[in-house]
Amino acid sequence: MSKPKIQMPGAARVGVALLVVGGLIVGLGTYYDKGGVSLYGLGMVVGGFVLYMGASIRAKKRANRKVR
């Protein structure tokens, strides 16, 4: 038997997207030696990480509540 599929919340999807896009912006800013662009991308990465982790923890707590 396979495990039941856990659905990823929308906020977690947005967090992952921010992580990826922010990482690309940081890389491009570093490559072109634009510190401001890299700093903006770093903010996106941090925001995406916080959003993803928060949504994941909240979804896990909600799933545990339903099981009990």
LOVEXVEX-329110 format. One record per residue: residue in one letter; z, x, y of N, C-alpha, C in turn. Coordinates in nm, 4 decimals, always signed. Atoms other than C-alpha are relative to their C-alpha. Example, Ala and Ser with C-alpha at 12.3 -4.5 7.8 and 13.67 -1.06 7.14 Angstrom:
BEGIN
<rec aa="A" n_z="+0.0000" n_x="+0.0890" n_y="-0.1190" ca_z="+0.7800" ca_x="+1.2300" ca_y="-0.4500" c_z="+0.0000" c_x="+0.0900" c_y="+0.1200"/>
<rec aa="S" n_z="-0.0060" n_x="-0.0820" n_y="-0.1190" ca_z="+0.7140" ca_x="+1.3670" ca_y="-0.1060" c_z="+0.0730" c_x="-0.0770" c_y="+0.1090"/>
END
This chain:
BEGIN
<rec aa="M" n_z="+0.0000" n_x="+0.0824" n_y="-0.1188" ca_z="+0.0000" ca_x="+0.0000" ca_y="+0.0000" c_z="+0.0000" c_x="+0.0865" c_y="+0.1248"/>
<rec aa="S" n_z="+0.0034" n_x="-0.0735" n_y="-0.1268" ca_z="-0.0665" ca_x="+0.1097" ca_y="+0.3546" c_z="+0.1094" c_x="-0.0518" c_y="+0.0931"/>
<rec aa="K" n_z="-0.1026" n_x="+0.0386" n_y="-0.0966" ca_z="+0.1837" ca_x="+0.1045" ca_y="+0.6364" c_z="-0.0560" c_x="-0.1047" c_y="+0.0953"/>
<rec aa="P" n_z="+0.0494" n_x="+0.0957" n_y="-0.1002" ca_z="+0.1648" ca_x="-0.1815" ca_y="+0.8840" c_z="-0.0410" c_x="+0.0739" c_y="+0.1278"/>
<rec aa="K" n_z="+0.0511" n_x="-0.0651" n_y="-0.1197" ca_z="-0.0330" ca_x="-0.0887" ca_y="+1.1914" c_z="+0.0893" c_x="-0.0329" c_y="+0.1192"/>
<rec aa="I" n_z="-0.0793" n_x="+0.0197" n_y="-0.1204" ca_z="+0.1741" ca_x="-0.0383" ca_y="+1.5042" c_z="-0.0953" c_x="-0.0015" c_y="+0.1181"/>
<rec aa="Q" n_z="+0.0897" n_x="+0.0110" n_y="-0.1147" ca_z="-0.0040" ca_x="-0.1575" ca_y="+1.8156" c_z="+0.0551" c_x="+0.0798" c_y="+0.1168"/>
<rec aa="M" n_z="-0.0382" n_x="-0.0806" n_y="-0.1150" ca_z="+0.0002" ca_x="+0.0755" ca_y="+2.1131" c_z="-0.0008" c_x="-0.0894" c_y="+0.1246"/>
<rec aa="P" n_z="-0.0039" n_x="+0.0815" n_y="-0.1215" ca_z="+0.1145" ca_x="-0.0972" ca_y="+2.4333" c_z="-0.1011" c_x="+0.0486" c_y="+0.1041"/>
<rec aa="G" n_z="+0.0970" n_x="-0.0335" n_y="-0.1034" ca_z="-0.1226" ca_x="-0.1063" ca_y="+2.7286" c_z="+0.0480" c_x="+0.1109" c_y="+0.0917"/>
<rec aa="A" n_z="-0.0538" n_x="-0.1037" n_y="-0.0876" ca_z="+0.1091" ca_x="+0.1076" ca_y="+2.9415" c_z="-0.0096" c_x="+0.1376" c_y="-0.0661"/>
<rec aa="A" n_z="+0.0114" n_x="-0.1278" n_y="+0.0708" ca_z="+0.1048" ca_x="+0.3775" ca_y="+2.6733" c_z="-0.1448" c_x="+0.0496" c_y="+0.0021"/>
<rec aa="R" n_z="+0.1414" n_x="-0.0385" n_y="-0.0072" ca_z="-0.2752" ca_x="+0.3754" ca_y="+2.6715" c_z="-0.0344" c_x="+0.0576" c_y="+0.1374"/>
<rec aa="V" n_z="+0.0232" n_x="-0.0488" n_y="-0.1359" ca_z="-0.2808" ca_x="+0.4180" ca_y="+3.0495" c_z="+0.0652" c_x="+0.1369" c_y="+0.0176"/>
<rec aa="G" n_z="-0.0676" n_x="-0.1287" n_y="-0.0079" ca_z="-0.0296" ca_x="+0.7032" ca_y="+3.0167" c_z="-0.0798" c_x="+0.1109" c_y="-0.0646"/>
<rec aa="V" n_z="+0.0828" n_x="-0.1007" n_y="+0.0676" ca_z="-0.2510" ca_x="+0.8857" ca_y="+2.7690" c_z="-0.1245" c_x="+0.0306" c_y="+0.0831"/>
<rec aa="A" n_z="+0.1182" n_x="-0.0218" n_y="-0.0837" ca_z="-0.5527" ca_x="+0.8345" ca_y="+2.9940" c_z="+0.0347" c_x="+0.0868" c_y="+0.1212"/>
<rec aa="L" n_z="-0.0421" n_x="-0.0829" n_y="-0.1135" ca_z="-0.3601" ca_x="+0.9787" ca_y="+3.2908" c_z="+0.0248" c_x="+0.1439" c_y="-0.0425"/>
<rec aa="L" n_z="-0.0209" n_x="-0.1356" n_y="+0.0507" ca_z="-0.2585" ca_x="+1.2761" ca_y="+3.0779" c_z="-0.1323" c_x="+0.0750" c_y="-0.0120"/>
<rec aa="V" n_z="+0.1293" n_x="-0.0653" n_y="+0.0233" ca_z="-0.6190" ca_x="+1.3515" ca_y="+2.9854" c_z="-0.0711" c_x="+0.0281" c_y="+0.1318"/>
<rec aa="V" n_z="+0.0710" n_x="-0.0172" n_y="-0.1274" ca_z="-0.7693" ca_x="+1.2957" ca_y="+3.3311" c_z="+0.0733" c_x="+0.1012" c_y="+0.0880"/>
<rec aa="G" n_z="-0.0773" n_x="-0.0956" n_y="-0.0785" ca_z="-0.4862" ca_x="+1.4850" ca_y="+3.5006" c_z="-0.0184" c_x="+0.1420" c_y="-0.0500"/>
<rec aa="G" n_z="+0.0237" n_x="-0.1327" n_y="+0.0570" ca_z="-0.5330" ca_x="+1.7757" ca_y="+3.2620" c_z="-0.1358" c_x="+0.0553" c_y="+0.0388"/>
<rec aa="L" n_z="+0.1331" n_x="-0.0444" n_y="-0.0431" ca_z="-0.9029" ca_x="+1.7892" ca_y="+3.3444" c_z="+0.0001" c_x="+0.0393" c_y="+0.1473"/>
<rec aa="I" n_z="-0.0050" n_x="-0.0313" n_y="-0.1429" ca_z="-0.8277" ca_x="+1.7819" ca_y="+3.7171" c_z="+0.0744" c_x="+0.1315" c_y="+0.0237"/>
<rec aa="V" n_z="-0.0721" n_x="-0.1267" n_y="-0.0122" ca_z="-0.5723" ca_x="+2.0626" ca_y="+3.6792" c_z="-0.0908" c_x="+0.1160" c_y="-0.0388"/>
<rec aa="G" n_z="+0.0910" n_x="-0.1058" n_y="+0.0443" ca_z="-0.8271" ca_x="+2.2689" ca_y="+3.4870" c_z="-0.1092" c_x="+0.0286" c_y="+0.1008"/>
<rec aa="L" n_z="+0.1061" n_x="-0.0204" n_y="-0.0993" ca_z="-1.1019" ca_x="+2.2134" ca_y="+3.7410" c_z="+0.0552" c_x="+0.0608" c_y="+0.1282"/>
<rec aa="G" n_z="-0.0611" n_x="-0.0569" n_y="-0.1200" ca_z="-0.8687" ca_x="+2.2851" ca_y="+4.0326" c_z="+0.0338" c_x="+0.1462" c_y="-0.0173"/>
<rec aa="T" n_z="-0.0307" n_x="-0.1403" n_y="+0.0277" ca_z="-0.7594" ca_x="+2.6079" ca_y="+3.8683" c_z="-0.1279" c_x="+0.0828" c_y="-0.0053"/>
<rec aa="Y" n_z="+0.1265" n_x="-0.0722" n_y="+0.0134" ca_z="-1.1154" ca_x="+2.7090" ca_y="+3.7868" c_z="-0.0630" c_x="+0.0279" c_y="+0.1360"/>
<rec aa="Y" n_z="+0.0607" n_x="-0.0161" n_y="-0.1317" ca_z="-1.2366" ca_x="+2.6521" ca_y="+4.1421" c_z="+0.0985" c_x="+0.0538" c_y="+0.1045"/>
<rec aa="D" n_z="-0.1025" n_x="-0.0587" n_y="-0.0861" ca_z="-0.9157" ca_x="+2.8032" ca_y="+4.2883" c_z="+0.0380" c_x="-0.0932" c_y="+0.1150"/>
<rec aa="K" n_z="-0.0430" n_x="+0.1013" n_y="-0.0972" ca_z="-0.8150" ca_x="+2.4821" ca_y="+4.4679" c_z="+0.1403" c_x="-0.0445" c_y="-0.0389"/>
<rec aa="G" n_z="-0.1388" n_x="+0.0273" n_y="+0.0346" ca_z="-0.4358" ca_x="+2.4659" ca_y="+4.4601" c_z="+0.0399" c_x="-0.1447" c_y="+0.0215"/>
<rec aa="G" n_z="-0.0343" n_x="+0.1390" n_y="-0.0284" ca_z="-0.4135" ca_x="+2.1192" ca_y="+4.6155" c_z="-0.0491" c_x="-0.0942" c_y="-0.1089"/>
<rec aa="V" n_z="+0.0555" n_x="+0.0834" n_y="+0.1061" ca_z="-0.6369" ca_x="+1.9669" ca_y="+4.3513" c_z="+0.0807" c_x="+0.0174" c_y="-0.1283"/>
<rec aa="S" n_z="-0.0806" n_x="-0.0256" n_y="+0.1188" ca_z="-0.4370" ca_x="+2.1331" ca_y="+4.0751" c_z="+0.1361" c_x="-0.0683" c_y="+0.0099"/>
<rec aa="L" n_z="-0.1298" n_x="+0.0642" n_y="-0.0202" ca_z="-0.1126" ca_x="+2.0026" ca_y="+4.2224" c_z="-0.0116" c_x="-0.1513" c_y="-0.0159"/>
<rec aa="Y" n_z="+0.0250" n_x="+0.1426" n_y="+0.0162" ca_z="-0.2568" ca_x="+1.6495" ca_y="+4.2410" c_z="-0.0155" c_x="-0.0340" c_y="-0.1491"/>
<rec aa="G" n_z="+0.0177" n_x="+0.0214" n_y="+0.1437" ca_z="-0.3630" ca_x="+1.6758" ca_y="+3.8764" c_z="+0.1310" c_x="+0.0150" c_y="-0.0755"/>
<rec aa="L" n_z="-0.1298" n_x="-0.0186" n_y="+0.0636" ca_z="-0.0186" ca_x="+1.8030" ca_y="+3.7786" c_z="+0.0870" c_x="-0.1238" c_y="+0.0176"/>
<rec aa="G" n_z="-0.0724" n_x="+0.1251" n_y="-0.0223" ca_z="+0.1354" ca_x="+1.4951" ca_y="+3.9368" c_z="-0.0497" c_x="-0.1120" c_y="-0.0910"/>
<rec aa="M" n_z="+0.0565" n_x="+0.1003" n_y="+0.0910" ca_z="-0.1009" ca_x="+1.2773" ca_y="+3.7336" c_z="+0.0470" c_x="+0.0235" c_y="-0.1428"/>
<rec aa="V" n_z="-0.0440" n_x="-0.0330" n_y="+0.1354" ca_z="-0.0054" ca_x="+1.4595" ca_y="+3.4136" c_z="+0.1458" c_x="-0.0392" c_y="-0.0198"/>
<rec aa="V" n_z="-0.1421" n_x="+0.0334" n_y="+0.0111" ca_z="+0.3666" ca_x="+1.4204" ca_y="+3.4782" c_z="+0.0189" c_x="-0.1516" c_y="-0.0006"/>
<rec aa="G" n_z="-0.0090" n_x="+0.1465" n_y="-0.0033" ca_z="+0.3253" ca_x="+1.0531" ca_y="+3.5687" c_z="-0.0488" c_x="-0.0632" c_y="-0.1292"/>
<rec aa="G" n_z="+0.0528" n_x="+0.0515" n_y="+0.1259" ca_z="+0.1152" ca_x="+0.9891" ca_y="+3.2592" c_z="+0.0953" c_x="+0.0231" c_y="-0.1149"/>
<rec aa="F" n_z="-0.0960" n_x="-0.0301" n_y="+0.1059" ca_z="+0.3702" ca_x="+1.1591" ca_y="+3.0366" c_z="+0.1199" c_x="-0.0926" c_y="+0.0073"/>
<rec aa="V" n_z="-0.1158" n_x="+0.0881" n_y="-0.0171" ca_z="+0.6594" ca_x="+0.9591" ca_y="+3.1799" c_z="-0.0364" c_x="-0.1431" c_y="-0.0390"/>
<rec aa="L" n_z="+0.0443" n_x="+0.1344" n_y="+0.0332" ca_z="+0.4624" ca_x="+0.6351" ca_y="+3.1492" c_z="-0.0176" c_x="-0.0167" c_y="-0.1508"/>
<rec aa="Y" n_z="+0.0210" n_x="+0.0066" n_y="+0.1442" ca_z="+0.3613" ca_x="+0.7091" ca_y="+2.7895" c_z="+0.1316" c_x="-0.0002" c_y="-0.0764"/>
<rec aa="M" n_z="-0.1280" n_x="-0.0080" n_y="+0.0708" ca_z="+0.7105" ca_x="+0.8084" ca_y="+2.6772" c_z="+0.0831" c_x="-0.1252" c_y="+0.0220"/>
<rec aa="G" n_z="-0.0756" n_x="+0.1217" n_y="-0.0279" ca_z="+0.8727" ca_x="+0.5112" ca_y="+2.8495" c_z="-0.0528" c_x="-0.1191" c_y="-0.0768"/>
<rec aa="A" n_z="+0.0596" n_x="+0.1131" n_y="+0.0723" ca_z="+0.6294" ca_x="+0.2634" ca_y="+2.6975" c_z="+0.0214" c_x="+0.0138" c_y="-0.1505"/>
<rec aa="S" n_z="-0.0195" n_x="-0.0209" n_y="+0.1437" ca_z="+0.6631" ca_x="+0.4196" ca_y="+2.3520" c_z="+0.1439" c_x="-0.0284" c_y="-0.0412"/>
<rec aa="I" n_z="-0.1407" n_x="+0.0242" n_y="+0.0324" ca_z="+1.0439" ca_x="+0.4143" ca_y="+2.3571" c_z="+0.0308" c_x="-0.1483" c_y="+0.0080"/>
<rec aa="R" n_z="-0.0236" n_x="+0.1439" n_y="-0.0150" ca_z="+1.0447" ca_x="+0.0569" ca_y="+2.4827" c_z="-0.0602" c_x="-0.0791" c_y="-0.1160"/>
<rec aa="A" n_z="+0.0652" n_x="+0.0693" n_y="+0.1118" ca_z="+0.7990" ca_x="-0.0540" ca_y="+2.2107" c_z="+0.0776" c_x="+0.0213" c_y="-0.1299"/>
<rec aa="K" n_z="-0.0766" n_x="-0.0291" n_y="+0.1216" ca_z="+1.0047" ca_x="+0.1173" ca_y="+1.9400" c_z="+0.1293" c_x="-0.0805" c_y="-0.0025"/>
<rec aa="K" n_z="-0.1230" n_x="+0.0794" n_y="-0.0071" ca_z="+1.3253" ca_x="-0.0519" ca_y="+2.0585" c_z="-0.0293" c_x="-0.1470" c_y="-0.0257"/>
<rec aa="R" n_z="+0.0370" n_x="+0.1402" n_y="+0.0196" ca_z="+1.1487" ca_x="-0.3879" ca_y="+2.0678" c_z="-0.0331" c_x="-0.0270" c_y="-0.1465"/>
<rec aa="A" n_z="+0.0344" n_x="+0.0160" n_y="+0.1415" ca_z="+1.0134" ca_x="-0.3360" ca_y="+1.7139" c_z="+0.1255" c_x="+0.0024" c_y="-0.0867"/>
<rec aa="N" n_z="-0.1233" n_x="-0.0053" n_y="+0.0760" ca_z="+1.3599" ca_x="-0.2431" ca_y="+1.5849" c_z="+0.0818" c_x="-0.1274" c_y="+0.0162"/>
<rec aa="R" n_z="-0.0709" n_x="+0.1240" n_y="-0.0231" ca_z="+1.5064" ca_x="-0.5564" ca_y="+1.7417" c_z="-0.0571" c_x="-0.1129" c_y="-0.0856"/>
<rec aa="K" n_z="+0.0629" n_x="+0.1052" n_y="+0.0790" ca_z="+1.2535" ca_x="-0.7762" ca_y="+1.5577" c_z="+0.0323" c_x="+0.0125" c_y="-0.1476"/>
<rec aa="V" n_z="-0.0260" n_x="-0.0243" n_y="+0.1409" ca_z="+1.3328" ca_x="-0.6158" ca_y="+1.2205" c_z="+0.1373" c_x="-0.0530" c_y="-0.0382"/>
<rec aa="R" n_z="-0.1364" n_x="+0.0404" n_y="+0.0306" ca_z="+1.7043" ca_x="-0.6918" ca_y="+1.2383" c_z="+0.0179" c_x="-0.1455" c_y="-0.0091"/>
END
